Amino acid sequence: MQTFDPRSFLRQTFDAAVMAADPIHGIRQHLPEKPKGRTIVVGAGKASAQMAAALETLWQGPMVGVVVTRYGFSALCKHIEVIEASHPVPDEAGLAASRRLLQAVGGLTADDLVIALISGGGSALLPSPAAGLNLADEIAVNQALLASGAPISAMNTIRKHISTIKGGRLAATAHPAKVVSFVVSDIPGDNPALVASGPTVPDIGNRQDALALIDAYRMSLPDAVMAHLKSSAADGLEPSDPRFTKDEVHVIASAAVSLEAAAEEARRHGIEAVILSDSIEGEARDVASVHAAIAREIATRNRPFATPVLLLSGGETTVTLRAKGKGGRNSEFLLSFALGINGVAGIHAVAADTDGIDGSDDNAGAFADGHTVERMRKAGVDAKSMLMQNNAWTAFHAIDDLLVTGPTGTNVNDFRAILIQECRSDRG
């Protein structure tokens, strides 16, 4: 009889979640009719190159275009050019890519069709400063946002008001051509206007909202940026703008679909699965403490769910930087979780980003169990100290518990799976 390996099982649920987010399925379901005129493809995000490759296999007819993705996330395309740029902090390559996308959709007619391939990460990959601002300003804004602990929806509300491409401005440039957007959502709640700061989808947020968020999260932004946000030049486009009337938007992959696929994979192994939520936000270490408390309750009291059970959750947590350690939100979540279940046997967990990169390092996330903290101690690492230093990558690297997958070709945000097998504790 084959021995059940918890870590292998958790990896299989992660793989099932990623496979369910493969963009080719959603693109196939919503493929538009061929236009009388030209077909132009534009895109941005960590999954945009894979989306472009998928579109090329499905589209019957000529097309040209350009998409921008993160360095190392490219895919082979025959007709669509793939540009690589920096994420999570913008660079000159991203600035040039933004110009290329705007040029690609300029001067079109009502007979032309624009297919936009949008996924998470597009905000940083599409720097396009508003008049009076420059790339250095956008870099400073991104750095402040990443350090603030603000949720992704708040970050993108601010970003779109200092840009000439976000907040629906790319689609407005394409008018009168029809724009069909395929969106791989990394936003809790799956609002397409917030994915990649909505280059083809405007929303109702205004610059007053952006200013309120800056104040709420005590961000320090360049004077030029604040002056711009306080002026009417920062006003956004309205969803009711007639330029968007005939456009279509399709969310083709999301955390909800991926978590359901992971749950089915668990049940295939005879383990019941419970989806806690697909849209959890908040400080990573605090969210982890709540997950740990639930896991302990199940492991020691067999409630509110009977073992064996798999707890699944998604969304996007945040990390408020307190030090200059190495890590990402999923590894930070898992280090805090490991401290919360320390000494409790029968609990195994994985936390990872579905795009294959947690933060700016080469791992998707990490694994943990009730003995993780002890293994770290034996390796000369103090887990609590590492958490305080935002140094989760270093802690998990020391015990070889990082999950490394490489780029997955999709991005539906955080994936967390917690397996509780039995009711017992090693705590004294």
C-alpha positions as CSV (number, residue, x, y, z in Angstrom):
1,M,0.0,0.0,0.0
2,Q,1.4,3.4,-1.0
3,T,2.2,5.7,1.9
4,F,0.3,9.0,1.9
5,D,2.7,12.0,1.6
6,P,1.1,15.2,2.9
7,R,3.5,17.5,1.0
8,S,3.0,15.7,-2.3
9,F,-0.7,15.9,-1.8
10,L,-0.6,19.6,-1.1
11,R,1.6,20.2,-4.2
12,Q,-1.0,18.3,-6.3
13,T,-3.8,20.6,-5.0
14,F,-1.7,23.6,-5.9
15,D,-1.1,22.2,-9.4
16,A,-4.8,21.5,-9.9
17,A,-5.5,25.2,-8.9
18,V,-3.0,26.5,-11.4
19,M,-4.2,24.2,-14.2
20,A,-7.8,25.4,-13.7
21,A,-6.5,29.0,-14.3
22,D,-5.0,28.1,-17.7
23,P,-6.3,31.1,-19.8
24,I,-6.9,29.0,-22.9
25,H,-10.2,27.6,-21.6
26,G,-11.7,31.0,-21.0
27,I,-10.4,32.5,-24.2
28,R,-12.0,29.7,-26.2
29,Q,-15.4,30.2,-24.6
30,H,-15.5,33.9,-25.4
31,L,-13.6,34.2,-28.7
32,P,-15.0,37.2,-30.6
33,E,-16.1,37.2,-34.3
34,K,-13.4,38.2,-36.8
35,P,-13.7,41.8,-37.7
36,K,-14.1,43.4,-41.1
37,G,-10.8,45.2,-40.5
38,R,-7.7,44.5,-38.5
39,T,-7.2,42.5,-35.4
40,I,-4.8,44.1,-32.9
41,V,-3.7,42.3,-29.7
42,V,-2.3,44.2,-26.7
43,G,-1.7,42.9,-23.2
44,A,0.0,43.3,-19.9
45,G,0.7,41.2,-16.8
46,K,2.5,38.1,-15.6
47,A,0.2,35.8,-17.6
48,S,0.0,38.0,-20.8
49,A,2.6,36.1,-22.8
50,Q,0.9,32.7,-22.1
51,M,-2.4,34.3,-22.9
52,A,-1.0,35.5,-26.2
53,A,0.3,32.1,-27.1
54,A,-3.1,30.6,-26.2
55,L,-4.9,33.1,-28.4
56,E,-2.6,32.4,-31.3
57,T,-3.6,28.7,-31.2
58,L,-7.3,29.6,-31.3
59,W,-7.5,32.5,-33.7
60,Q,-8.3,31.8,-37.3
61,G,-7.0,34.8,-39.3
62,P,-4.4,37.5,-39.3
63,M,-3.4,39.4,-36.2
64,V,-0.6,41.6,-34.9
65,G,0.2,43.0,-31.5
66,V,2.4,43.4,-28.5
67,V,2.2,42.4,-24.9
68,V,4.4,43.0,-21.9
69,T,5.2,40.6,-19.2
70,R,7.7,40.2,-16.3
71,Y,11.3,39.3,-17.0
72,G,11.5,35.5,-17.3
73,F,7.8,35.1,-18.0
74,S,7.9,35.1,-21.8
75,A,6.3,32.6,-24.1
76,L,6.9,31.8,-27.8
77,C,4.5,33.6,-30.1
78,K,4.5,33.9,-33.9
79,H,2.5,37.0,-34.5
80,I,2.4,38.8,-31.2
81,E,5.5,40.5,-29.9
82,V,6.4,39.8,-26.3
83,I,8.3,42.5,-24.3
84,E,9.7,41.8,-20.9
85,A,9.9,44.5,-18.2
86,S,10.4,44.8,-14.4
87,H,8.0,43.8,-11.7
88,P,7.1,44.8,-9.0
89,V,9.1,48.1,-9.5
90,P,8.7,49.7,-13.0
91,D,11.7,50.3,-15.3
92,E,12.5,51.9,-18.7
93,A,11.6,48.7,-20.6
94,G,8.1,49.0,-19.1
95,L,7.9,52.6,-20.1
96,A,8.8,51.8,-23.7
97,A,6.3,48.9,-23.7
98,S,3.5,51.3,-22.6
99,R,4.3,53.6,-25.5
100,R,4.2,50.6,-27.9
101,L,0.8,49.5,-26.6
102,L,-0.7,53.0,-27.0
103,Q,0.8,53.3,-30.5
104,A,-0.6,49.9,-31.4
105,V,-4.2,50.9,-30.8
106,G,-3.9,54.5,-32.2
107,G,-5.6,55.4,-35.4
108,L,-8.0,52.5,-35.6
109,T,-11.5,52.4,-37.2
110,A,-14.9,51.0,-36.2
111,D,-14.1,48.0,-38.4
112,D,-11.1,47.0,-36.3
113,L,-11.0,44.8,-33.3
114,V,-8.7,45.1,-30.3
115,I,-8.2,42.0,-28.1
116,A,-6.7,42.9,-24.7
117,L,-5.0,40.3,-22.6
118,I,-4.9,41.5,-19.0
119,S,-3.6,39.8,-15.9
120,G,-2.1,40.7,-12.5
121,G,1.2,42.5,-12.4
122,G,0.2,44.7,-15.3
123,S,0.2,47.8,-13.1
124,A,4.0,47.8,-12.6
125,L,4.6,46.6,-16.1
126,L,2.8,49.6,-17.7
127,P,4.4,52.7,-16.3
128,S,3.0,55.7,-18.3
129,P,3.3,58.9,-16.2
130,A,0.7,61.6,-16.4
131,A,1.8,65.0,-17.7
132,G,4.3,66.6,-15.3
133,L,5.4,63.3,-13.8
134,N,8.2,60.9,-14.8
135,L,9.3,57.3,-14.4
136,A,11.1,58.1,-11.1
137,D,7.7,59.3,-9.7
138,E,6.0,56.1,-10.7
139,I,8.8,54.1,-9.2
140,A,8.5,56.0,-5.9
141,V,4.8,55.5,-5.9
142,N,5.2,51.7,-6.4
143,Q,7.8,51.5,-3.7
144,A,5.6,53.4,-1.3
145,L,2.6,51.2,-2.1
146,L,4.5,48.0,-1.7
147,A,5.7,49.0,1.8
148,S,2.4,50.4,2.9
149,G,0.4,47.2,3.7
150,A,-2.4,48.5,1.5
151,P,-4.6,45.9,-0.4
152,I,-4.1,45.5,-4.1
153,S,-7.4,47.2,-4.8
154,A,-6.3,50.3,-2.9
155,M,-2.9,50.3,-4.7
156,N,-4.5,50.2,-8.1
157,T,-7.0,52.9,-7.3
158,I,-4.0,55.2,-6.7
159,R,-2.0,54.0,-9.7
160,K,-4.7,54.7,-12.3
161,H,-4.9,58.4,-11.3
162,I,-1.3,59.1,-12.2
163,S,-1.2,57.3,-15.5
164,T,-2.0,57.9,-19.2
165,I,-2.7,54.2,-19.9
166,K,-4.5,52.8,-16.8
167,G,-8.1,53.4,-15.7
168,G,-9.6,52.6,-19.2
169,R,-7.3,55.0,-21.1
170,L,-5.8,52.3,-23.3
171,A,-9.3,51.3,-24.5
172,A,-10.3,55.0,-24.9
173,T,-7.3,55.4,-27.2
174,A,-8.5,52.4,-29.3
175,H,-11.9,54.1,-29.9
176,P,-13.8,53.7,-32.3
177,A,-12.5,50.1,-32.5
178,K,-14.2,47.5,-30.4
179,V,-12.1,46.3,-27.4
180,V,-12.6,42.7,-26.1
181,S,-10.7,42.2,-22.8
182,F,-9.8,38.8,-21.4
183,V,-8.9,39.2,-17.8
184,V,-7.1,36.8,-15.5
185,S,-8.1,38.1,-12.1
186,D,-5.7,38.5,-9.1
187,I,-8.1,40.8,-7.3
188,P,-10.3,39.7,-4.4
189,G,-13.9,40.0,-5.7
190,D,-12.7,39.8,-9.4
191,N,-13.5,43.4,-10.3
192,P,-11.8,43.6,-13.8
193,A,-11.4,47.4,-13.4
194,L,-8.9,46.8,-10.7
195,V,-6.8,44.1,-12.4
196,A,-3.6,45.7,-13.6
197,S,-5.2,49.0,-12.7
198,G,-7.8,48.5,-15.5
199,P,-6.0,49.7,-18.7
200,T,-9.2,48.8,-20.7
201,V,-11.8,49.0,-18.0
202,P,-12.6,52.2,-16.1
203,D,-14.3,52.2,-12.7
204,I,-16.2,54.6,-10.5
205,G,-13.2,55.4,-8.2
206,N,-12.1,59.0,-8.3
207,R,-9.0,61.0,-7.3
208,Q,-10.6,61.9,-3.9
209,D,-10.7,58.1,-3.2
210,A,-7.0,57.9,-4.1
211,L,-6.1,60.8,-1.8
212,A,-8.1,59.3,1.0
213,L,-6.2,56.0,0.7
214,I,-2.9,57.8,0.7
215,D,-3.9,59.4,3.9
216,A,-5.3,56.2,5.5
217,Y,-2.1,54.3,4.8
218,R,0.2,57.2,5.7
219,M,2.0,57.0,2.4
220,S,4.7,59.5,1.6
221,L,4.6,60.3,-2.2
222,P,6.6,62.8,-4.3
223,D,5.4,66.4,-4.2
224,A,4.7,66.3,-7.9
225,V,2.5,63.2,-7.5
226,M,0.5,64.8,-4.7
227,A,0.1,68.1,-6.7
228,H,-1.2,66.1,-9.7
229,L,-3.7,64.1,-7.6
230,K,-5.0,67.3,-6.1
231,S,-5.7,68.8,-9.6
232,S,-8.5,68.1,-12.1
233,A,-5.8,66.6,-14.4
234,A,-6.1,63.4,-12.3
235,D,-9.8,62.9,-12.9
236,G,-10.5,59.5,-14.3
237,L,-12.7,58.2,-17.1
238,E,-16.3,57.2,-16.3
239,P,-17.7,53.7,-17.1
240,S,-20.6,55.5,-18.8
241,D,-18.2,57.2,-21.3
242,P,-19.7,56.4,-24.8
243,R,-16.2,55.2,-25.9
244,F,-16.7,52.0,-23.9
245,T,-20.3,51.2,-25.0
246,K,-19.6,48.3,-27.4
247,D,-16.6,46.9,-25.5
248,E,-16.7,43.5,-23.8
249,V,-14.9,42.3,-20.7
250,H,-14.6,38.6,-19.7
251,V,-13.0,37.4,-16.5
252,I,-11.6,34.0,-17.7
253,A,-9.8,32.8,-14.7
254,S,-10.1,33.6,-11.0
255,A,-9.3,32.3,-7.5
256,A,-12.8,31.0,-7.0
257,V,-12.5,28.6,-10.0
258,S,-9.0,27.5,-8.9
259,L,-10.0,26.8,-5.3
260,E,-12.9,24.6,-6.6
261,A,-10.4,22.6,-8.7
262,A,-8.2,22.1,-5.7
263,A,-11.1,21.0,-3.6
264,E,-12.0,18.4,-6.2
265,E,-8.4,17.2,-6.3
266,A,-8.6,16.7,-2.5
267,R,-11.9,14.8,-2.7
268,R,-10.3,12.5,-5.4
269,H,-7.9,11.5,-2.7
270,G,-10.7,10.9,-0.3
271,I,-10.2,14.0,1.8
272,E,-13.0,16.5,2.3
273,A,-12.2,20.1,1.4
274,V,-13.6,23.4,2.8
275,I,-13.2,26.7,1.0
276,L,-13.0,29.4,3.6
277,S,-13.0,32.3,1.1
278,D,-11.5,33.2,-2.2
279,S,-11.1,36.9,-1.3
280,I,-9.2,37.1,2.0
281,E,-7.2,40.3,2.5
282,G,-5.3,41.8,5.4
283,E,-1.9,41.6,7.0
284,A,-0.3,38.3,6.1
285,R,0.9,37.4,9.6
286,D,-2.5,38.3,11.1
287,V,-4.4,36.3,8.5
288,A,-2.1,33.4,9.3
289,S,-2.8,33.6,13.0
290,V,-6.5,33.2,12.3
291,H,-5.9,30.2,10.0
292,A,-3.6,28.7,12.6
293,A,-6.3,29.0,15.3
294,I,-8.9,27.3,13.1
295,A,-6.4,24.5,12.3
296,R,-5.6,24.0,16.0
297,E,-9.2,23.7,16.9
298,I,-9.7,21.0,14.3
299,A,-6.6,19.1,15.2
300,T,-7.2,19.1,18.9
301,R,-11.0,19.2,19.2
302,N,-12.2,17.8,15.8
303,R,-14.3,20.9,15.3
304,P,-15.8,22.8,13.4
305,F,-14.7,20.2,10.8
306,A,-13.9,16.6,11.3
307,T,-10.5,15.3,10.2
308,P,-9.2,14.6,7.7
309,V,-10.0,17.9,6.1
310,L,-8.3,20.4,3.7
311,L,-8.9,24.1,4.4
312,L,-8.5,26.2,1.3
313,S,-8.4,30.0,0.9
314,G,-7.3,32.6,-1.6
315,G,-7.2,36.4,-2.1
316,E,-4.3,38.6,-1.5
317,T,-2.7,39.4,1.8
318,T,-0.3,42.3,2.3
319,V,3.0,42.8,4.2
320,T,3.8,46.0,6.0
321,L,7.6,46.2,5.7
322,R,9.2,46.6,9.1
323,A,12.7,45.6,8.0
324,K,14.6,44.8,4.8
325,G,14.4,41.0,5.0
326,K,13.9,38.6,2.1
327,G,10.5,37.2,1.4
328,G,6.9,37.6,0.1
329,R,3.4,37.6,1.4
330,N,2.9,33.9,1.1
331,S,6.1,32.9,2.9
332,E,5.4,35.5,5.6
333,F,1.9,34.1,6.0
334,L,3.4,30.6,6.3
335,L,6.1,31.6,8.8
336,S,3.5,33.2,11.1
337,F,1.2,30.1,10.6
338,A,4.1,27.8,11.6
339,L,4.6,29.7,14.8
340,G,0.8,29.4,15.4
341,I,0.8,25.6,15.0
342,N,4.1,24.9,16.6
343,G,4.1,21.5,18.3
344,V,0.7,20.4,16.9
345,A,1.1,17.2,14.9
346,G,-1.1,16.3,11.9
347,I,-1.1,19.8,10.4
348,H,0.6,20.4,7.0
349,A,0.3,23.5,4.9
350,V,1.4,25.2,1.7
351,A,1.0,28.9,0.8
352,A,2.0,30.1,-2.6
353,D,1.4,32.6,-5.3
354,T,-0.3,31.0,-8.4
355,D,2.0,32.9,-10.7
356,G,5.0,31.0,-9.4
357,I,6.7,34.0,-7.8
358,D,6.2,35.1,-4.2
359,G,7.4,38.6,-3.8
360,S,10.6,39.2,-5.8
361,D,12.4,35.9,-5.1
362,D,12.4,32.7,-7.1
363,N,10.0,30.7,-5.0
364,A,6.2,30.4,-5.3
365,G,5.9,30.0,-1.6
366,A,6.7,27.4,1.0
367,F,5.6,24.4,3.1
368,A,5.1,24.2,6.8
369,D,3.9,21.8,9.5
370,G,3.9,21.5,13.3
371,H,7.6,20.8,13.4
372,T,8.8,23.7,11.1
373,V,9.8,26.0,14.0
374,E,11.8,23.2,15.6
375,R,13.6,22.4,12.4
376,M,14.4,26.1,11.9
377,R,15.8,26.2,15.5
378,K,18.1,23.2,14.8
379,A,19.3,25.0,11.6
380,G,20.2,28.0,13.7
381,V,17.2,30.1,12.7
382,D,14.8,31.8,15.1
383,A,11.4,31.8,13.5
384,K,9.9,34.6,15.5
385,S,12.9,36.9,14.9
386,M,12.8,36.1,11.1
387,L,9.1,37.1,11.1
388,M,9.8,40.4,12.8
389,Q,12.5,41.1,10.1
390,N,10.2,40.2,7.2
391,N,12.8,37.5,6.5
392,A,10.6,34.5,5.8
393,W,12.4,33.4,2.6
394,T,15.7,33.1,4.6
395,A,13.9,31.0,7.3
396,F,12.4,28.5,4.9
397,H,15.5,28.3,2.7
398,A,17.5,27.3,5.8
399,I,15.4,24.1,6.1
400,D,14.8,23.5,2.4
401,D,11.1,24.0,2.6
402,L,10.6,26.6,-0.2
403,L,8.2,25.7,-3.0
404,V,9.9,26.5,-6.4
405,T,7.8,26.0,-9.5
406,G,9.0,28.6,-11.9
407,P,6.5,30.9,-13.8
408,T,3.2,29.1,-14.2
409,G,1.6,31.1,-17.0
410,T,-1.3,32.4,-14.9
411,N,-2.0,34.6,-11.9
412,V,-5.1,34.3,-9.7
413,N,-3.3,35.3,-6.6
414,D,-2.6,33.6,-3.3
415,F,-3.3,29.9,-2.8
416,R,-3.4,28.4,0.7
417,A,-4.1,24.8,1.6
418,I,-4.0,23.4,5.1
419,L,-4.3,19.7,5.7
420,I,-5.4,18.5,9.1
421,Q,-5.2,14.7,9.3
422,E,-5.7,13.7,12.9
423,C,-6.5,15.0,16.4
424,R,-3.5,15.1,18.6
425,S,-0.9,17.5,19.9
426,D,2.8,17.2,20.8
427,R,2.5,20.2,23.1
428,G,3.3,19.5,26.7
